[in-house]
Amino acid sequence: APEHQQRVSFVWFIFFPCNFFMSKLPSGFSSGANVQRAARLADNFAAADVGIKETFKLSATAKWHEQQCVRTLSKSIVRSRDKSEITTEQQCAAKEMLARRSQRLKELYDAEYRQFQIELAEMGLVLEDR
């Protein structure tokens, strides 16, 4: 029975410390020094965690922006290539259109010349060959 009573009193002493134990602390320590130190450490770790999260966010944002710049630059290179291809195609189309218009104009002049020859032949006149 005495062992049981000692255990109970020991457990009571852990959960309900008395002033006698508090008075035995070394000088310079308060009763909650360990708790305060643990709280300061926890605060420091929490601040570091926030800083790390912010750093990761900034890093991810910077990486995304760099990728966008690379994509934009590559798109501008593609656009400049496309622009040069379009310019070349427009020049070729202009030459082809000029050739077709010249051909159609020549055909029109030949048709009008024949028609004019027919009309002059009906009047009894003849044009000199070109």
N, CA, C and O atoms as a GROMACS GRO file, in nm:
protein
  520
    1ALA      N    1   0.080  -0.120   0.000
    1ALA     CA    2   0.000   0.000   0.000
    1ALA      C    3   0.084   0.126   0.000
    1ALA      O    4   0.045   0.223  -0.065
    2PRO      N    5   0.199   0.132   0.069
    2PRO     CA    6   0.277   0.256   0.069
    2PRO      C    7   0.332   0.290  -0.069
    2PRO      O    8   0.343   0.408  -0.103
    3GLU      N    9   0.368   0.188  -0.150
    3GLU     CA   10   0.417   0.216  -0.286
    3GLU      C   11   0.311   0.288  -0.367
    3GLU      O   12   0.340   0.381  -0.441
    4HIS      N   13   0.189   0.243  -0.352
    4HIS     CA   14   0.079   0.304  -0.426
    4HIS      C   15   0.060   0.449  -0.385
    4HIS      O   16   0.036   0.535  -0.469
    5GLN      N   17   0.070   0.476  -0.260
    5GLN     CA   18   0.055   0.613  -0.211
    5GLN      C   19   0.169   0.700  -0.260
    5GLN      O   20   0.147   0.817  -0.292
    6GLN      N   21   0.290   0.647  -0.268
    6GLN     CA   22   0.402   0.725  -0.318
    6GLN      C   23   0.384   0.759  -0.466
    6GLN      O   24   0.413   0.871  -0.509
    7ARG      N   25   0.339   0.663  -0.543
    7ARG     CA   26   0.315   0.688  -0.684
    7ARG      C   27   0.210   0.796  -0.705
    7ARG      O   28   0.229   0.884  -0.788
    8VAL      N   29   0.105   0.790  -0.633
    8VAL     CA   30  -0.002   0.887  -0.647
    8VAL      C   31   0.050   1.025  -0.612
    8VAL      O   32   0.021   1.122  -0.682
    9SER      N   33   0.126   1.036  -0.506
    9SER     CA   34   0.178   1.166  -0.468
    9SER      C   35   0.278   1.215  -0.572
    9SER      O   36   0.285   1.335  -0.598
   10PHE      N   37   0.358   1.124  -0.633
   10PHE     CA   38   0.452   1.164  -0.736
   10PHE      C   39   0.379   1.215  -0.860
   10PHE      O   40   0.418   1.317  -0.917
   11VAL      N   41   0.275   1.145  -0.903
   11VAL     CA   42   0.195   1.188  -1.016
   11VAL      C   43   0.131   1.321  -0.984
   11VAL      O   44   0.126   1.410  -1.070
   12TRP      N   45   0.081   1.337  -0.863
   12TRP     CA   46   0.021   1.464  -0.823
   12TRP      C   47   0.125   1.574  -0.830
   12TRP      O   48   0.092   1.686  -0.869
   13PHE      N   49   0.249   1.546  -0.792
   13PHE     CA   50   0.355   1.645  -0.795
   13PHE      C   51   0.388   1.688  -0.937
   13PHE      O   52   0.418   1.805  -0.960
   14ILE      N   53   0.383   1.596  -1.035
   14ILE     CA   54   0.412   1.629  -1.175
   14ILE      C   55   0.303   1.718  -1.232
   14ILE      O   56   0.332   1.817  -1.299
   15PHE      N   57   0.179   1.684  -1.206
   15PHE     CA   58   0.069   1.760  -1.264
   15PHE      C   59   0.037   1.888  -1.187
   15PHE      O   60  -0.012   1.984  -1.245
   16PHE      N   61   0.063   1.888  -1.060
   16PHE     CA   62   0.034   2.005  -0.977
   16PHE      C   63   0.160   2.046  -0.902
   16PHE      O   64   0.171   2.018  -0.783
   17PRO      N   65   0.254   2.111  -0.969
   17PRO     CA   66   0.379   2.145  -0.899
   17PRO      C   67   0.352   2.246  -0.788
   17PRO      O   68   0.266   2.333  -0.800
   18CYS      N   69   0.426   2.233  -0.684
   18CYS     CA   70   0.408   2.322  -0.570
   18CYS      C   71   0.511   2.434  -0.575
   18CYS      O   72   0.605   2.429  -0.654
   19ASN      N   73   0.493   2.533  -0.494
   19ASN     CA   74   0.584   2.648  -0.490
   19ASN      C   75   0.723   2.608  -0.444
   19ASN      O   76   0.821   2.674  -0.476
   20PHE      N   77   0.732   2.499  -0.369
   20PHE     CA   78   0.862   2.453  -0.323
   20PHE      C   79   0.952   2.422  -0.442
   20PHE      O   80   1.069   2.459  -0.441
   21PHE      N   81   0.899   2.353  -0.545
   21PHE     CA   82   0.978   2.318  -0.664
   21PHE      C   83   1.013   2.444  -0.743
   21PHE      O   84   1.124   2.455  -0.794
   22MET      N   85   0.920   2.536  -0.755
   22MET     CA   86   0.943   2.658  -0.832
   22MET      C   87   1.049   2.745  -0.766
   22MET      O   88   1.121   2.817  -0.835
   23SER      N   89   1.060   2.738  -0.637
   23SER     CA   90   1.158   2.822  -0.569
   23SER      C   91   1.299   2.767  -0.586
   23SER      O   92   1.395   2.839  -0.558
   24LYS      N   93   1.316   2.645  -0.631
   24LYS     CA   94   1.446   2.584  -0.647
   24LYS      C   95   1.508   2.610  -0.785
   24LYS      O   96   1.616   2.557  -0.812
   25LEU      N   97   1.444   2.690  -0.874
   25LEU     CA   98   1.498   2.718  -1.007
   25LEU      C   99   1.624   2.803  -0.995
   25LEU      O  100   1.634   2.887  -0.906
   26PRO      N  101   1.722   2.781  -1.085
   26PRO     CA  102   1.844   2.863  -1.081
   26PRO      C  103   1.812   3.008  -1.110
   26PRO      O  104   1.708   3.040  -1.167
   27SER      N  105   1.901   3.094  -1.071
   27SER     CA  106   1.878   3.236  -1.094
   27SER      C  107   1.882   3.267  -1.243
   27SER      O  108   1.959   3.206  -1.316
   28GLY      N  109   1.801   3.360  -1.288
   28GLY     CA  110   1.795   3.397  -1.430
   28GLY      C  111   1.690   3.320  -1.507
   28GLY      O  112   1.661   3.355  -1.622
   29PHE      N  113   1.632   3.216  -1.449
   29PHE     CA  114   1.528   3.138  -1.515
   29PHE      C  115   1.394   3.170  -1.452
   29PHE      O  116   1.382   3.177  -1.330
   30SER      N  117   1.297   3.189  -1.536
   30SER     CA  118   1.162   3.207  -1.483
   30SER      C  119   1.090   3.074  -1.493
   30SER      O  120   1.143   2.977  -1.548
   31SER      N  121   0.972   3.071  -1.438
   31SER     CA  122   0.900   2.943  -1.434
   31SER      C  123   0.860   2.895  -1.573
   31SER      O  124   0.842   2.774  -1.591
   32GLY      N  125   0.846   2.983  -1.672
   32GLY     CA  126   0.806   2.940  -1.806
   32GLY      C  127   0.914   2.960  -1.910
   32GLY      O  128   0.883   2.980  -2.028
   33ALA      N  129   1.041   2.956  -1.869
   33ALA     CA  130   1.152   2.983  -1.961
   33ALA      C  131   1.156   2.883  -2.075
   33ALA      O  132   1.175   2.922  -2.191
   34ASN      N  133   1.138   2.755  -2.046
   34ASN     CA  134   1.140   2.654  -2.152
   34ASN      C  135   1.022   2.672  -2.247
   34ASN      O  136   1.034   2.655  -2.368
   35VAL      N  137   0.908   2.706  -2.190
   35VAL     CA  138   0.790   2.727  -2.273
   35VAL      C  139   0.810   2.849  -2.362
   35VAL      O  140   0.776   2.847  -2.480
   36GLN      N  141   0.865   2.954  -2.306
   36GLN     CA  142   0.890   3.075  -2.386
   36GLN      C  143   0.992   3.048  -2.496
   36GLN      O  144   0.977   3.094  -2.609
   37ARG      N  145   1.097   2.972  -2.463
   37ARG     CA  146   1.198   2.939  -2.562
   37ARG      C  147   1.136   2.853  -2.673
   37ARG      O  148   1.162   2.875  -2.791
   38ALA      N  149   1.054   2.757  -2.634
   38ALA     CA  150   0.989   2.671  -2.734
   38ALA      C  151   0.894   2.754  -2.821
   38ALA      O  152   0.884   2.731  -2.942
   39ALA      N  153   0.824   2.851  -2.760
   39ALA     CA  154   0.734   2.936  -2.836
   39ALA      C  155   0.812   3.023  -2.934
   39ALA      O  156   0.771   3.042  -3.048
   40ARG      N  157   0.929   3.078  -2.887
   40ARG     CA  158   1.012   3.159  -2.978
   40ARG      C  159   1.062   3.075  -3.094
   40ARG      O  160   1.061   3.119  -3.209
   41LEU      N  161   1.107   2.952  -3.064
   41LEU     CA  162   1.154   2.864  -3.171
   41LEU      C  163   1.041   2.831  -3.269
   41LEU      O  164   1.060   2.830  -3.390
   42ALA      N  165   0.923   2.805  -3.214
   42ALA     CA  166   0.809   2.775  -3.300
   42ALA      C  167   0.774   2.895  -3.389
   42ALA      O  168   0.743   2.880  -3.507
   43ASP      N  169   0.780   3.014  -3.330
   43ASP     CA  170   0.755   3.136  -3.408
   43ASP      C  171   0.859   3.154  -3.518
   43ASP      O  172   0.826   3.189  -3.631
   44ASN      N  173   0.985   3.129  -3.483
   44ASN     CA  174   1.092   3.140  -3.583
   44ASN      C  175   1.074   3.040  -3.696
   44ASN      O  176   1.092   3.073  -3.813
   45PHE      N  177   1.038   2.916  -3.658
   45PHE     CA  178   1.015   2.815  -3.762
   45PHE      C  179   0.894   2.851  -3.848
   45PHE      O  180   0.897   2.831  -3.970
   46ALA      N  181   0.789   2.903  -3.787
   46ALA     CA  182   0.671   2.943  -3.864
   46ALA      C  183   0.705   3.056  -3.960
   46ALA      O  184   0.662   3.055  -4.075
   47ALA      N  185   0.784   3.153  -3.912
   47ALA     CA  186   0.826   3.263  -4.000
   47ALA      C  187   0.913   3.210  -4.114
   47ALA      O  188   0.900   3.254  -4.228
   48ALA      N  189   1.001   3.115  -4.084
   48ALA     CA  190   1.085   3.055  -4.188
   48ALA      C  191   1.000   2.979  -4.289
   48ALA      O  192   1.025   2.986  -4.410
   49ASP      N  193   0.898   2.906  -4.240
   49ASP     CA  194   0.808   2.835  -4.331
   49ASP      C  195   0.736   2.931  -4.423
   49ASP      O  196   0.723   2.904  -4.542
   50VAL      N  197   0.688   3.042  -4.369
   50VAL     CA  198   0.621   3.143  -4.452
   50VAL      C  199   0.718   3.197  -4.556
   50VAL      O  200   0.682   3.213  -4.672
   51GLY      N  201   0.841   3.225  -4.513
   51GLY     CA  202   0.942   3.275  -4.606
   51GLY      C  203   0.973   3.175  -4.715
   51GLY      O  204   0.989   3.212  -4.831
   52ILE      N  205   0.981   3.048  -4.678
   52ILE     CA  206   1.008   2.944  -4.778
   52ILE      C  207   0.893   2.934  -4.876
   52ILE      O  208   0.915   2.922  -4.997
   53LYS      N  209   0.769   2.938  -4.826
   53LYS     CA  210   0.653   2.932  -4.915
   53LYS      C  211   0.652   3.050  -5.011
   53LYS      O  212   0.625   3.033  -5.130
   54GLU      N  213   0.682   3.169  -4.960
   54GLU     CA  214   0.687   3.288  -5.046
   54GLU      C  215   0.797   3.274  -5.150
   54GLU      O  216   0.778   3.310  -5.266
   55THR      N  217   0.912   3.220  -5.108
   55THR     CA  218   1.022   3.201  -5.201
   55THR      C  219   0.983   3.103  -5.311
   55THR      O  220   1.013   3.126  -5.428
   56PHE      N  221   0.916   2.994  -5.274
   56PHE     CA  222   0.872   2.897  -5.374
   56PHE      C  223   0.772   2.960  -5.470
   56PHE      O  224   0.777   2.935  -5.591
   57LYS      N  225   0.680   3.041  -5.416
   57LYS     CA  226   0.583   3.108  -5.502
   57LYS      C  227   0.652   3.201  -5.600
   57LYS      O  228   0.622   3.200  -5.719
   58LEU      N  229   0.745   3.282  -5.548
   58LEU     CA  230   0.818   3.375  -5.635
   58LEU      C  231   0.901   3.301  -5.739
   58LEU      O  232   0.909   3.343  -5.854
   59SER      N  233   0.961   3.190  -5.698
   59SER     CA  234   1.041   3.110  -5.791
   59SER      C  235   0.954   3.053  -5.902
   59SER      O  236   0.991   3.056  -6.019
   60ALA      N  237   0.838   3.000  -5.864
   60ALA     CA  238   0.746   2.944  -5.964
   60ALA      C  239   0.696   3.053  -6.057
   60ALA      O  240   0.686   3.031  -6.178
   61THR      N  241   0.664   3.171  -6.003
   61THR     CA  242   0.618   3.282  -6.086
   61THR      C  243   0.727   3.327  -6.182
   61THR      O  244   0.700   3.349  -6.300
   62ALA      N  245   0.850   3.339  -6.133
   62ALA     CA  246   0.961   3.381  -6.218
   62ALA      C  247   0.986   3.278  -6.328
   62ALA      O  248   1.010   3.314  -6.443
   63LYS      N  249   0.980   3.152  -6.293
   63LYS     CA  250   1.001   3.045  -6.392
   63LYS      C  251   0.893   3.051  -6.499
   63LYS      O  252   0.922   3.037  -6.618
   64TRP      N  253   0.768   3.072  -6.458
   64TRP     CA  254   0.658   3.080  -6.554
   64TRP      C  255   0.680   3.198  -6.648
   64TRP      O  256   0.663   3.186  -6.770
   65HIS      N  257   0.719   3.315  -6.592
   65HIS     CA  258   0.742   3.433  -6.675
   65HIS      C  259   0.857   3.411  -6.772
   65HIS      O  260   0.851   3.454  -6.887
   66GLU      N  261   0.962   3.343  -6.726
   66GLU     CA  262   1.075   3.314  -6.816
   66GLU      C  263   1.029   3.224  -6.930
   66GLU      O  264   1.068   3.245  -7.044
   67GLN      N  265   0.947   3.124  -6.899
   67GLN     CA  266   0.896   3.035  -7.004
   67GLN      C  267   0.810   3.113  -7.102
   67GLN      O  268   0.815   3.089  -7.222
   68GLN      N  269   0.730   3.206  -7.050
   68GLN     CA  270   0.647   3.287  -7.138
   68GLN      C  271   0.732   3.374  -7.229
   68GLN      O  272   0.701   3.391  -7.347
   69CYS      N  273   0.842   3.429  -7.173
   69CYS     CA  274   0.932   3.511  -7.256
   69CYS      C  275   0.994   3.427  -7.366
   69CYS      O  276   1.004   3.471  -7.480
   70VAL      N  277   1.036   3.304  -7.331
   70VAL     CA  278   1.095   3.216  -7.431
   70VAL      C  279   0.991   3.183  -7.537
   70VAL      O  280   1.020   3.186  -7.657
   71ARG      N  281   0.870   3.151  -7.494
   71ARG     CA  282   0.763   3.120  -7.590
   71ARG      C  283   0.732   3.241  -7.676
   71ARG      O  284   0.711   3.227  -7.797
   72THR      N  285   0.729   3.359  -7.615
   72THR     CA  286   0.701   3.480  -7.691
   72THR      C  287   0.811   3.506  -7.793
   72THR      O  288   0.784   3.541  -7.907
   73LEU      N  289   0.936   3.488  -7.749
   73LEU     CA  290   1.047   3.507  -7.843
   73LEU      C  291   1.040   3.407  -7.956
   73LEU      O  292   1.059   3.444  -8.072
   74SER      N  293   1.013   3.281  -7.924
   74SER     CA  294   1.006   3.181  -8.030
   74SER      C  295   0.886   3.209  -8.120
   74SER      O  296   0.893   3.186  -8.241
   75LYS      N  297   0.776   3.259  -8.060
   75LYS     CA  298   0.662   3.295  -8.143
   75LYS      C  299   0.694   3.413  -8.233
   75LYS      O  300   0.649   3.419  -8.347
   76SER      N  301   0.774   3.508  -8.182
   76SER     CA  302   0.810   3.622  -8.265
   76SER      C  303   0.901   3.577  -8.379
   76SER      O  304   0.893   3.630  -8.490
   77ILE      N  305   0.988   3.480  -8.352
   77ILE     CA  306   1.073   3.426  -8.458
   77ILE      C  307   0.986   3.356  -8.563
   77ILE      O  308   1.007   3.373  -8.683
   78VAL      N  309   0.890   3.278  -8.517
   78VAL     CA  310   0.799   3.210  -8.610
   78VAL      C  311   0.720   3.312  -8.689
   78VAL      O  312   0.701   3.298  -8.810
   79ARG      N  313   0.673   3.419  -8.619
   79ARG     CA  314   0.596   3.522  -8.689
   79ARG      C  315   0.682   3.593  -8.792
   79ARG      O  316   0.634   3.624  -8.901
   80SER      N  317   0.810   3.618  -8.761
   80SER     CA  318   0.896   3.685  -8.859
   80SER      C  319   0.920   3.593  -8.978
   80SER      O  320   0.925   3.640  -9.092
   81ARG      N  321   0.936   3.462  -8.952
   81ARG     CA  322   0.949   3.367  -9.064
   81ARG      C  323   0.821   3.366  -9.147
   81ARG      O  324   0.826   3.373  -9.269
   82ASP      N  325   0.708   3.358  -9.078
   82ASP     CA  326   0.581   3.359  -9.149
   82ASP      C  327   0.564   3.488  -9.228
   82ASP      O  328   0.515   3.487  -9.341
   83LYS      N  329   0.605   3.600  -9.169
   83LYS     CA  330   0.593   3.729  -9.237
   83LYS      C  331   0.678   3.730  -9.363
   83LYS      O  332   0.633   3.779  -9.468
   84SER      N  333   0.801   3.678  -9.354
   84SER     CA  334   0.887   3.675  -9.473
   84SER      C  335   0.828   3.581  -9.578
   84SER      O  336   0.835   3.610  -9.698
   85GLU      N  337   0.771   3.468  -9.535
   85GLU     CA  338   0.707   3.377  -9.631
   85GLU      C  339   0.587   3.443  -9.696
   85GLU      O  340   0.564   3.429  -9.816
   86ILE      N  341   0.510   3.515  -9.617
   86ILE     CA  342   0.392   3.584  -9.670
   86ILE      C  343   0.436   3.691  -9.769
   86ILE      O  344   0.374   3.707  -9.875
   87THR      N  345   0.540   3.764  -9.736
   87THR     CA  346   0.590   3.869  -9.826
   87THR      C  347   0.637   3.807  -9.958
   87THR      O  348   0.605   3.858 -10.065
   88THR      N  349   0.711   3.697  -9.949
   88THR     CA  350   0.756   3.628 -10.070
   88THR      C  351   0.638   3.579 -10.151
   88THR      O  352   0.637   3.593 -10.274
   89GLU      N  353   0.539   3.523 -10.085
   89GLU     CA  354   0.421   3.474 -10.154
   89GLU      C  355   0.344   3.588 -10.220
   89GLU      O  356   0.294   3.573 -10.332
   90GLN      N  357   0.335   3.702 -10.152
   90GLN     CA  358   0.267   3.817 -10.211
   90GLN      C  359   0.342   3.868 -10.334
   90GLN      O  360   0.280   3.904 -10.434
   91GLN      N  361   0.474   3.870 -10.328
   91GLN     CA  362   0.552   3.913 -10.443
   91GLN      C  363   0.533   3.818 -10.561
   91GLN      O  364   0.516   3.863 -10.674
   92CYS      N  365   0.535   3.688 -10.534
   92CYS     CA  366   0.512   3.590 -10.641
   92CYS      C  367   0.372   3.604 -10.698
   92CYS      O  368   0.352   3.595 -10.820
   93ALA      N  369   0.273   3.625 -10.610
   93ALA     CA  370   0.135   3.642 -10.657
   93ALA      C  371   0.122   3.768 -10.742
   93ALA      O  372   0.049   3.768 -10.841
   94ALA      N  373   0.191   3.875 -10.704
   94ALA     CA  374   0.187   3.999 -10.783
   94ALA      C  375   0.247   3.977 -10.921
   94ALA      O  376   0.193   4.024 -11.021
   95LYS      N  377   0.360   3.905 -10.929
   95LYS     CA  378   0.422   3.875 -11.059
   95LYS      C  379   0.329   3.790 -11.145
   95LYS      O  380   0.313   3.816 -11.264
   96GLU      N  381   0.267   3.688 -11.084
   96GLU     CA  382   0.176   3.602 -11.158
   96GLU      C  383   0.055   3.680 -11.207
   96GLU      O  384   0.011   3.663 -11.321
   97MET      N  385   0.001   3.766 -11.123
   97MET     CA  386  -0.114   3.847 -11.162
   97MET      C  387  -0.076   3.942 -11.276
   97MET      O  388  -0.155   3.962 -11.368
   98LEU      N  389   0.043   3.999 -11.272
   98LEU     CA  390   0.089   4.087 -11.379
   98LEU      C  391   0.102   4.009 -11.509
   98LEU      O  392   0.064   4.058 -11.616
   99ALA      N  393   0.156   3.888 -11.501
   99ALA     CA  394   0.168   3.805 -11.622
   99ALA      C  395   0.030   3.770 -11.678
   99ALA      O  396   0.010   3.776 -11.799
  100ARG      N  397  -0.063   3.733 -11.592
  100ARG     CA  398  -0.199   3.699 -11.639
  100ARG      C  399  -0.268   3.822 -11.700
  100ARG      O  400  -0.331   3.812 -11.806
  101ARG      N  401  -0.255   3.935 -11.634
  101ARG     CA  402  -0.316   4.058 -11.688
  101ARG      C  403  -0.255   4.094 -11.823
  101ARG      O  404  -0.326   4.134 -11.915
  102SER      N  405  -0.123   4.080 -11.834
  102SER     CA  406  -0.057   4.109 -11.962
  102SER      C  407  -0.108   4.015 -12.070
  102SER      O  408  -0.135   4.057 -12.182
  103GLN      N  409  -0.122   3.886 -12.036
  103GLN     CA  410  -0.172   3.788 -12.133
  103GLN      C  411  -0.315   3.820 -12.174
  103GLN      O  412  -0.348   3.818 -12.292
  104ARG      N  413  -0.399   3.850 -12.077
  104ARG     CA  414  -0.539   3.882 -12.109
  104ARG      C  415  -0.549   4.011 -12.189
  104ARG      O  416  -0.631   4.021 -12.280
  105LEU      N  417  -0.465   4.109 -12.158
  105LEU     CA  418  -0.465   4.234 -12.235
  105LEU      C  419  -0.419   4.209 -12.379
  105LEU      O  420  -0.475   4.265 -12.474
  106LYS      N  421  -0.317   4.124 -12.394
  106LYS     CA  422  -0.272   4.090 -12.529
  106LYS      C  423  -0.382   4.019 -12.606
  106LYS      O  424  -0.406   4.049 -12.723
  107GLU      N  425  -0.452   3.923 -12.540
  107GLU     CA  426  -0.563   3.854 -12.606
  107GLU      C  427  -0.673   3.953 -12.644
  107GLU      O  428  -0.732   3.941 -12.752
  108LEU      N  429  -0.702   4.050 -12.558
  108LEU     CA  430  -0.803   4.151 -12.587
  108LEU      C  431  -0.762   4.236 -12.708
  108LEU      O  432  -0.844   4.261 -12.796
  109TYR      N  433  -0.636   4.280 -12.712
  109TYR     CA  434  -0.588   4.359 -12.825
  109TYR      C  435  -0.594   4.278 -12.954
  109TYR      O  436  -0.633   4.330 -13.059
  110ASP      N  437  -0.555   4.151 -12.948
  110ASP     CA  438  -0.561   4.066 -13.069
  110ASP      C  439  -0.706   4.049 -13.116
  110ASP      O  440  -0.733   4.055 -13.236
  111ALA      N  441  -0.798   4.028 -13.022
  111ALA     CA  442  -0.939   4.012 -13.059
  111ALA      C  443  -0.993   4.140 -13.120
  111ALA      O  444  -1.064   4.136 -13.221
  112GLU      N  445  -0.961   4.253 -13.062
  112GLU     CA  446  -1.007   4.382 -13.115
  112GLU      C  447  -0.943   4.409 -13.252
  112GLU      O  448  -1.009   4.464 -13.340
  113TYR      N  449  -0.815   4.372 -13.271
  113TYR     CA  450  -0.748   4.392 -13.400
  113TYR      C  451  -0.816   4.309 -13.509
  113TYR      O  452  -0.840   4.358 -13.619
  114ARG      N  453  -0.847   4.182 -13.476
  114ARG     CA  454  -0.918   4.097 -13.575
  114ARG      C  455  -1.055   4.155 -13.607
  114ARG      O  456  -1.097   4.160 -13.723
  115GLN      N  457  -1.125   4.198 -13.502
  115GLN     CA  458  -1.258   4.257 -13.523
  115GLN      C  459  -1.247   4.383 -13.609
  115GLN      O  460  -1.330   4.406 -13.698
  116PHE      N  461  -1.148   4.463 -13.584
  116PHE     CA  462  -1.129   4.584 -13.662
  116PHE      C  463  -1.093   4.551 -13.807
  116PHE      O  464  -1.137   4.619 -13.900
  117GLN      N  465  -1.012   4.444 -13.828
  117GLN     CA  466  -0.978   4.400 -13.963
  117GLN      C  467  -1.104   4.357 -14.039
  117GLN      O  468  -1.121   4.388 -14.157
  118ILE      N  469  -1.191   4.284 -13.968
  118ILE     CA  470  -1.315   4.236 -14.032
  118ILE      C  471  -1.401   4.356 -14.073
  118ILE      O  472  -1.454   4.360 -14.184
  119GLU      N  473  -1.414   4.452 -13.984
  119GLU     CA  474  -1.495   4.570 -14.013
  119GLU      C  475  -1.435   4.650 -14.131
  119GLU      O  476  -1.509   4.698 -14.217
  120LEU      N  477  -1.302   4.662 -14.134
  120LEU     CA  478  -1.238   4.733 -14.244
  120LEU      C  479  -1.251   4.655 -14.376
  120LEU      O  480  -1.266   4.715 -14.482
  121ALA      N  481  -1.245   4.522 -14.368
  121ALA     CA  482  -1.258   4.439 -14.487
  121ALA      C  483  -1.398   4.455 -14.546
  121ALA      O  484  -1.413   4.454 -14.668
  122GLU      N  485  -1.499   4.469 -14.462
  122GLU     CA  486  -1.636   4.489 -14.509
  122GLU      C  487  -1.646   4.624 -14.582
  122GLU      O  488  -1.728   4.640 -14.674
  123MET      N  489  -1.564   4.721 -14.542
  123MET     CA  490  -1.564   4.852 -14.608
  123MET      C  491  -1.469   4.853 -14.728
  123MET      O  492  -1.465   4.951 -14.803
  124GLY      N  493  -1.394   4.745 -14.745
  124GLY     CA  494  -1.301   4.738 -14.856
  124GLY      C  495  -1.165   4.794 -14.826
  124GLY      O  496  -1.088   4.824 -14.917
  125LEU      N  497  -1.134   4.809 -14.704
  125LEU     CA  498  -1.005   4.860 -14.664
  125LEU      C  499  -0.921   4.751 -14.598
  125LEU      O  500  -0.974   4.653 -14.546
  126VAL      N  501  -0.790   4.768 -14.602
  126VAL     CA  502  -0.700   4.668 -14.545
  126VAL      C  503  -0.597   4.740 -14.460
  126VAL      O  504  -0.548   4.848 -14.494
  127LEU      N  505  -0.566   4.676 -14.344
  127LEU     CA  506  -0.460   4.729 -14.255
  127LEU      C  507  -0.327   4.665 -14.294
  127LEU      O  508  -0.320   4.550 -14.337
  128GLU      N  509  -0.227   4.741 -14.279
  128GLU     CA  510  -0.094   4.690 -14.305
  128GLU      C  511  -0.053   4.595 -14.191
  128GLU      O  512  -0.086   4.620 -14.075
  129ASP      N  513   0.018   4.485 -14.223
  129ASP     CA  514   0.059   4.390 -14.119
  129ASP      C  515   0.159   4.453 -14.024
  129ASP      O  516   0.234   4.544 -14.062
  130ARG      N  517   0.160   4.409 -13.912
  130ARG     CA  518   0.249   4.465 -13.811
  130ARG      C  519   0.383   4.408 -13.822
  130ARG      O  520   0.472   4.443 -13.746
   0.00000   0.00000   0.00000
